[in-house]
Amino acid sequence: MRGLYVHVPFCRSKCGYCDFASAPGTPADIDAYLDALAAESSLYDGLSGGFDTLYVGGGTPSLLSTAQLARLCGVIGTLTGPLAALRERTFEANPESMDAAKAALLKE
């Protein structure tokens, strides 16, 4: 089986120690990224269900709004199948950008 890594390249500010592709982003930037991710994922329909682990990193994926996070999960689900069926799921988060609604969505 295979693992899927999804890079969310947005953060509040670029840290001096960070070597990852990331930059501050507006809600419009994040929406455009999600549009592009959905379009790209549609090119890989043949991989659907072919993953057993998922890692969502960045940047700061928890910076997404709850609605954007739900959309991200939907896009990822087109590649993985039901997220709950994955053997392992990992999501990078910073405490200051998490809230109860996001945590509940990720738990679901």
Secondary structure, DSSP 8 states (H G I E B T S, - for coil): -EEEEEEE-EESS--TT--SS-EE--HHHHHHHHHHHHHHHGGGGGGTT-EEEEEEEES-GGGS-HHHHHHHHHHHHHHHS-GGGSSEEEE---GGG--HHHHHHHH-
